[in-house]
Amino acid sequence: MKNTISQTLEINEVSESKIGQVDFENLNFGKIFTDHMFVCDYINGEWQTPKIVPYGPLTMEPSARVFHYGQAVFEGMKAYKDDQGDTFLFRPDENYKRINKSAERLAMPEFPKEYFFDGLNALLKLDNNWIKPGFGNSLYIRPFVIATQASVSASEADEYKFLIICSPAQSYYSGDVSVLVAEKFSRSASGGFGYAKAAGNYAGQFYPTNLAKQQGYQQVIWTDSNTHEYMEEAGTMNVFFRVNDTLLTAPISDRILDGVTRKSLIAIAEKEGIKVDVRPVKVSEIVEAAKNRSLKEIFGAGTAAVVSPVKAFGYQGEHYEIQKQENSYADYFKKALMDIQYNISEDTFGWRYKV
Ligand SMILES: *Cc1c(COP(=O)(O)O)cnc(C)c1O
């Protein structure tokens, strides 16, 4: 069935949904995708008419530049359904701004706002049955841009594809994790593109993370590339430390991703009178706080898991356990944020976006 809902979006619906084959009780994160995807090509210096088409493989030349020079940026966001069946996004403007900031750093063209939001709305309406109600259920949304131009000469492409694919997700809880503080490796460097959500930043993380896994840690806490003396991010999340009742987190920089979850937690904390110190956090002060037991919590913050508590960390051959807290900040922030996302609490910040 082909129909055009507006001048700027073409829709080609699947003839039959595959939703009946999906076991929503046992979803593996990121393995199953909805019936449709959003696609828009950049050719001759212009974004062409965006389309929604059945989810399926892409055909590209093996010489497409993304395969050779890694021009690829992405976003991660979620759609949530409340008990009345209404669908919401959480601060999608932030994701829109960030994908263009990432694209700019990788010399890729800016994507038009109207295409992004029209595409998201139309896609989420078409695949609405894939968003299950219930606290913790969501639809993970992955917008991304890749360089499609067929050429192996080493310069930025002049053809790109912008896509949005969607994957149903359940509450994501991997248990409290142990993390290894990086002493040698970095995920990003000063002057680099650590602040961009770029595929290449992830590619470089897998190897050091695997080495940490061999030592019994699930993730790495990345430290600054110049001195390795400051805590920067945990795995693919921003990181918070609770020392006594104060939260510490590094300021964003060109090495640190400006997470939507991070800045939302800071805003909630400030409103609730929880003290947050946004400043460089020394590894040595966290080791000291672990030793004298003023270190109460460490947690990662990001869209996929919301808040991910850390139970222990390793540094310079020592292993430091953190005692489990009653009334943890991690639990408090996770609930506060999810209550807003699922339209349970009042949205005093104006963060919800109704689809
Ligand atoms: C995506 C990401 C985060 C978390 O950002 P959110 O907007 O909160 O999902 C943090 N660090 C890195 C490196 C990331 O890629």
Ligand as a Chemical Component Dictionary entry (heavy atoms), coordinates in Angstrom:
data_LIG
# 
_chem_comp.id                   LIG 
_chem_comp.type                 NON-POLYMER 
_chem_comp.pdbx_formal_charge   0 
_chem_comp.three_letter_code    LIG 
# 
loop_
_chem_comp_atom.comp_id 
_chem_comp_atom.atom_id 
_chem_comp_atom.alt_atom_id 
_chem_comp_atom.type_symbol 
_chem_comp_atom.charge 
_chem_comp_atom.model_Cartn_x 
_chem_comp_atom.model_Cartn_y 
_chem_comp_atom.model_Cartn_z 
_chem_comp_atom.pdbx_ordinal 
LIG C1 C1 C 0 24.804 7.663  24.658 1  
LIG C2 C2 C 0 25.935 7.843  25.616 2  
LIG C3 C3 C 0 25.732 8.275  26.946 3  
LIG C4 C4 C 0 24.367 8.471  27.548 4  
LIG O1 O1 O 0 23.614 9.476  26.937 5  
LIG P1 P1 P 0 22.037 9.540  27.152 6  
LIG O2 O2 O 0 21.641 10.715 26.355 7  
LIG O3 O3 O 0 21.817 9.734  28.604 8  
LIG O4 O4 O 0 21.471 8.248  26.675 9  
LIG C5 C5 C 0 26.848 8.483  27.741 10 
LIG N1 N1 N 0 28.095 8.254  27.271 11 
LIG C6 C6 C 0 28.324 7.833  26.017 12 
LIG C7 C7 C 0 29.722 7.617  25.576 13 
LIG C8 C8 C 0 27.255 7.610  25.143 14 
LIG O5 O5 O 0 27.496 7.178  23.908 15 
# 
loop_
_chem_comp_bond.comp_id 
_chem_comp_bond.atom_id_1 
_chem_comp_bond.atom_id_2 
_chem_comp_bond.value_order 
_chem_comp_bond.pdbx_ordinal 
LIG C1 C2 SING 1  
LIG C2 C3 SING 2  
LIG C2 C8 DOUB 3  
LIG C3 C4 SING 4  
LIG C3 C5 DOUB 5  
LIG C4 O1 SING 6  
LIG O1 P1 SING 7  
LIG P1 O2 DOUB 8  
LIG P1 O3 SING 9  
LIG P1 O4 SING 10 
LIG C5 N1 SING 11 
LIG N1 C6 DOUB 12 
LIG C6 C7 SING 13 
LIG C6 C8 SING 14 
LIG C8 O5 SING 15 
# 
